[in-house]
Amino acid sequence: MLIRSSVLVLLVILVVTCVAPTVAQDEGADYEIAVVRYVEHGRLLVEMRALFEWLGWMVEWNPWEHRIDATNGVHGLTMWIDNAEAWVNGGQYWLDVPARLRYGKTHVPLRFVAEATGCQVDYYGSWVQINDGANNMIVHIVD
């Protein structure tokens, strides 16, 4: 039973990590991804790269400082792994839950990052809709 559960979790993780956009979506188009539920202190954390790339933001990882830098050429966001401090467009913010490393991937608090990049976030139980004003990303949450 434990082996079967472990294999199922591994397959879900492989499917989720293979479904990442590489460019911003066509205007008005919906984009859907599935993520394994990762909640910490009531905050949903998601793999950051899929969200930022869907938005058309460039993401850089500094492994020495465990720092994430994301920019769209005009706006910028900086976060650190396991550090509640974040910077958005030169302003300092304190997070309830910081970015985390999980399974070798960087996970960030979904609402904070989406709203910091100018998106509207709406939760519907097992899925989340993120709207950037022109496009929707639907995030299906898998247990």
C-alpha positions as CSV (number, residue, x, y, z in Angstrom):
1,M,0.0,0.0,0.0
2,L,2.8,2.4,0.9
3,I,4.7,1.6,-2.3
4,R,1.5,2.2,-4.4
5,S,0.8,5.5,-2.6
6,S,4.5,6.6,-3.2
7,V,4.3,5.7,-6.8
8,L,1.1,7.6,-7.3
9,V,2.5,10.7,-5.6
10,L,5.6,10.5,-7.7
11,L,3.5,10.2,-10.9
12,V,1.5,13.3,-9.9
13,I,4.6,15.3,-9.2
14,L,6.1,14.3,-12.6
15,V,2.9,15.3,-14.4
16,V,2.7,18.6,-12.6
17,T,6.3,19.5,-13.2
18,C,6.1,18.7,-16.8
19,V,3.1,21.0,-17.4
20,A,4.8,24.4,-17.3
21,P,4.3,27.2,-19.8
22,T,7.3,28.7,-21.5
23,V,5.7,31.9,-22.9
24,A,2.8,34.1,-22.0
25,Q,-0.5,32.9,-23.2
26,D,-2.6,34.3,-26.1
27,E,-4.8,37.2,-25.0
28,G,-8.1,35.9,-23.6
29,A,-7.0,32.3,-23.4
30,D,-7.2,30.1,-20.3
31,Y,-4.2,28.2,-19.2
32,E,-4.6,25.3,-16.8
33,I,-2.1,23.5,-14.6
34,A,-2.3,21.0,-11.8
35,V,-0.3,21.3,-8.6
36,V,0.0,19.0,-5.6
37,R,-1.6,20.6,-2.6
38,Y,1.1,22.3,-0.4
39,V,-0.4,24.4,2.3
40,E,1.5,25.9,5.2
41,H,-0.2,27.9,7.9
42,G,-3.2,28.3,5.6
43,R,-1.2,29.6,2.6
44,L,-1.2,27.7,-0.7
45,L,2.4,27.5,-2.1
46,V,2.9,26.7,-5.8
47,E,5.9,26.1,-8.0
48,M,6.9,29.6,-8.9
49,R,8.3,29.1,-12.4
50,A,5.0,28.1,-14.0
51,L,3.2,31.2,-12.7
52,F,5.9,33.7,-13.6
53,E,6.5,32.3,-17.0
54,W,2.7,32.4,-17.8
55,L,2.8,36.1,-16.8
56,G,5.8,36.6,-19.1
57,W,8.2,37.4,-16.3
58,M,11.8,36.4,-16.3
59,V,13.0,34.4,-13.3
60,E,16.5,34.2,-12.0
61,W,17.7,31.9,-9.1
62,N,20.8,32.8,-7.0
63,P,21.8,29.5,-5.4
64,W,24.4,31.1,-3.1
65,E,21.9,33.5,-1.5
66,H,18.8,31.3,-2.1
67,R,17.2,34.3,-3.8
68,I,14.5,34.5,-6.4
69,D,14.5,37.5,-8.7
70,A,11.6,38.0,-11.1
71,T,11.0,40.9,-13.5
72,N,8.9,41.8,-16.4
73,G,11.2,44.7,-17.5
74,V,9.2,47.3,-15.6
75,H,8.3,45.6,-12.3
76,G,10.4,43.4,-10.0
77,L,10.0,41.0,-7.1
78,T,12.7,39.5,-4.9
79,M,12.2,36.7,-2.4
80,W,14.5,34.4,-0.4
81,I,14.0,30.8,0.6
82,D,12.9,30.4,4.2
83,N,13.0,34.2,4.7
84,A,9.7,36.1,5.4
85,E,11.1,39.3,3.7
86,A,10.2,40.1,0.1
87,W,10.6,43.2,-2.1
88,V,8.2,44.3,-4.7
89,N,9.1,47.3,-6.9
90,G,11.4,48.6,-4.2
91,G,8.9,48.2,-1.3
92,Q,9.5,45.8,1.5
93,Y,6.9,43.2,2.5
94,W,6.7,40.6,5.3
95,L,5.2,37.2,4.4
96,D,3.2,34.9,6.7
97,V,4.9,32.0,4.9
98,P,8.1,32.5,3.0
99,A,9.2,30.7,-0.2
100,R,10.3,27.1,0.3
101,L,12.3,24.5,-1.5
102,R,10.4,21.3,-2.0
103,Y,11.4,18.4,-4.2
104,G,14.1,20.5,-5.6
105,K,11.7,23.2,-6.8
106,T,11.0,26.7,-5.4
107,H,7.5,27.1,-4.1
108,V,6.0,30.5,-3.3
109,P,2.8,31.7,-1.6
110,L,0.3,31.9,-4.5
111,R,-1.8,34.9,-3.5
112,F,1.1,37.1,-2.5
113,V,3.0,36.5,-5.8
114,A,-0.1,36.8,-8.0
115,E,-1.2,40.0,-6.4
116,A,2.3,41.4,-6.3
117,T,2.4,40.9,-10.1
118,G,-1.0,42.7,-10.5
119,C,-3.3,39.7,-10.8
120,Q,-6.7,39.0,-9.3
121,V,-6.8,35.7,-7.3
122,D,-10.1,33.8,-6.6
123,Y,-10.2,30.5,-4.7
124,Y,-12.9,27.9,-5.5
125,G,-12.0,25.0,-3.2
126,S,-10.1,22.5,-5.4
127,W,-9.0,25.1,-7.9
128,V,-7.8,28.7,-8.1
129,Q,-8.4,31.3,-10.9
130,I,-5.7,33.9,-11.5
131,N,-6.5,36.7,-13.9
132,D,-3.9,39.2,-15.2
133,G,-6.5,41.5,-16.8
134,A,-6.5,39.7,-20.1
135,N,-5.9,36.0,-19.4
136,N,-6.8,33.4,-16.9
137,M,-4.7,30.7,-15.3
138,I,-6.7,27.9,-13.7
139,V,-4.7,26.1,-11.0
140,H,-6.2,22.7,-10.1
141,I,-5.1,21.5,-6.7
142,V,-4.5,17.8,-6.4
143,D,-4.4,16.0,-3.0
